[in-house]
Amino acid sequence: MTTENEELIATDDVVTEAVQETVEEAAPVQETDPVAALTADLQRLQAEYANYRKRVERDRAVAHELAIGSVLTELLATLDDIDRAADHNELTGGFKAVADQLAAITNRFGLEKYGSEGDAFDPQIHEALLHDTSADVKVATATKILQPGYKYKERILRPARVAVTDPEEPQA
């Protein structure tokens, strides 16, 4: 007399054998070389790891640039104050030495000051605060720099704030 468990096991064995036979009949005979399969897996894992490493390095570089850009952005107000002091001849003695060191450090990190009078107005890098028209200009021109712009590695930290002069339109 067989127990219920033995009957289930026997039934499972019959079902398993039937499934294996069906799979073997349906699938063409493929001989798998275990060395080739392991080699393919290893190559796939190496490629995944190389891609991961490149992605992490790229993300790390972007995070580094964003951190430096953030610190430089915080220093812009101080650099503006130093420029105003230099314009009024108040930059002397020890304060001048500190200002020179600060300028050297920011230049070494790659902070670039831009914007000069007479440049063609570009809304991508300039912020127009004043507007005028004149027959002396042929294209929209930044005629006065109210506040210089700064960029770090081609990224605009602050646009140059300028007074823009447009050419006069001919009277119709």
Solvent accessible surface area in square Angstrom, and as a share of the most:
residue,aa,sasa,rsa
1,M,235,1.05
2,T,83,0.48
3,T,78,0.46
4,E,134,0.60
5,N,106,0.54
6,E,93,0.42
7,E,95,0.43
8,L,107,0.53
9,I,105,0.53
10,A,55,0.43
11,T,76,0.44
12,D,87,0.45
13,D,76,0.39
14,V,99,0.57
15,V,82,0.47
16,T,69,0.40
17,E,104,0.46
18,A,52,0.40
19,V,84,0.48
20,Q,102,0.46
21,E,105,0.47
22,T,83,0.48
23,V,87,0.50
24,E,123,0.55
25,E,145,0.65
26,A,85,0.66
27,A,48,0.37
28,P,99,0.62
29,V,142,0.82
30,Q,137,0.61
31,E,166,0.75
32,T,112,0.65
33,D,80,0.41
34,P,92,0.58
35,V,104,0.60
36,A,55,0.43
37,A,51,0.39
38,L,123,0.61
39,T,61,0.36
40,A,55,0.43
41,D,64,0.33
42,L,101,0.50
43,Q,114,0.51
44,R,123,0.45
45,L,95,0.47
46,Q,108,0.48
47,A,53,0.41
48,E,90,0.40
49,Y,127,0.48
50,A,29,0.23
51,N,86,0.44
52,Y,112,0.43
53,R,116,0.42
54,K,127,0.54
55,R,112,0.41
56,V,45,0.26
57,E,92,0.41
58,R,142,0.52
59,D,82,0.43
60,R,141,0.51
61,A,53,0.41
62,V,79,0.46
63,A,59,0.46
64,H,110,0.49
65,E,67,0.30
66,L,94,0.47
67,A,57,0.44
68,I,29,0.15
69,G,0,0.00
70,S,64,0.41
71,V,93,0.54
72,L,4,0.02
73,T,58,0.33
74,E,136,0.61
75,L,51,0.25
76,L,6,0.03
77,A,65,0.50
78,T,61,0.35
79,L,16,0.08
80,D,6,0.03
81,D,77,0.40
82,I,21,0.11
83,D,45,0.23
84,R,125,0.46
85,A,18,0.14
86,A,45,0.35
87,D,113,0.59
88,H,126,0.56
89,N,131,0.67
90,E,120,0.54
91,L,29,0.15
92,T,92,0.54
93,G,60,0.58
94,G,55,0.53
95,F,105,0.44
96,K,92,0.39
97,A,55,0.43
98,V,90,0.52
99,A,5,0.04
100,D,74,0.39
101,Q,118,0.52
102,L,36,0.18
103,A,43,0.33
104,A,54,0.42
105,I,70,0.35
106,T,4,0.02
107,N,101,0.52
108,R,181,0.66
109,F,98,0.41
110,G,26,0.25
111,L,9,0.05
112,E,82,0.37
113,K,111,0.47
114,Y,35,0.13
115,G,26,0.25
116,S,59,0.38
117,E,116,0.52
118,G,54,0.52
119,D,54,0.28
120,A,64,0.50
121,F,52,0.22
122,D,52,0.27
123,P,97,0.61
124,Q,146,0.65
125,I,58,0.30
126,H,9,0.04
127,E,65,0.29
128,A,52,0.40
129,L,90,0.45
130,L,103,0.51
131,H,122,0.55
132,D,87,0.45
133,T,67,0.39
134,S,26,0.17
135,A,76,0.59
136,D,132,0.69
137,V,28,0.16
138,K,174,0.74
139,V,90,0.52
140,A,32,0.25
141,T,17,0.10
142,A,0,0.00
143,T,54,0.31
144,K,111,0.47
145,I,40,0.20
146,L,73,0.36
147,Q,42,0.19
148,P,26,0.17
149,G,0,0.00
150,Y,8,0.03
151,K,49,0.21
152,Y,5,0.02
153,K,114,0.48
154,E,145,0.65
155,R,106,0.39
156,I,61,0.31
157,L,25,0.12
158,R,25,0.09
159,P,42,0.26
160,A,0,0.00
161,R,73,0.26
162,V,0,0.00
163,A,13,0.10
164,V,5,0.03
165,T,11,0.07
166,D,37,0.19
167,P,46,0.29
168,E,98,0.44
169,E,147,0.66
170,P,126,0.79
171,Q,173,0.77
172,A,151,1.17
